């Protein structure tokens, strides 16, 4: 997967995690939703770890540092165009 493909996949997984968490707020006994939530969290953690090993930290917090220095500052800042991707509609 390319860097942008990984970022898109992480964005989708994070969205699914939030969506499932909101569902579980009102359906706390739904075992199927809870299992799916745990799967999404695990998959996101694995992909995030893989991304950070290849490209550096995604966040200034909640990220492992895989270098001998704090390297998050080397990435484009979140408000920079190159730090984001565009979602293009399939037509």
Residue, then its C-alpha position, 0 to 999 in steps of 0.5 A: x500500500x502507498x502512503x496515501x492508500x494507508x492514510x485513506x484506510x486509516x481514515x476509514x477505520x477511524x470513522x468506522x470505530x467512531x460510528x460503532x462506538x456511537x452505536x454501542x453507546x445506545x446498544x451496549x449489549x450488541x455482541x456482534x457490534x462489539x466484536x466488529x468494534x474490536x476488529x476495527x480497533x485492532x486492524x487500525x492499530x496494526x495499520x497505524x503501527x505499520x504506517x508509522x514504522x514506514x513513514x514516521x509518527x502520525x500524531x504528536x501524541x498517542x504514537x510510538x516513536x520509531x526513531x532516535x528523535x521525536x520525528x513527528x515534526x518532520x511530517x507536513x502539519x495537518x493544515x498543509x495540503x500535502x498532509x491530507x488527501x482528496x476524496x474524489x467521486x467515482x463517476 
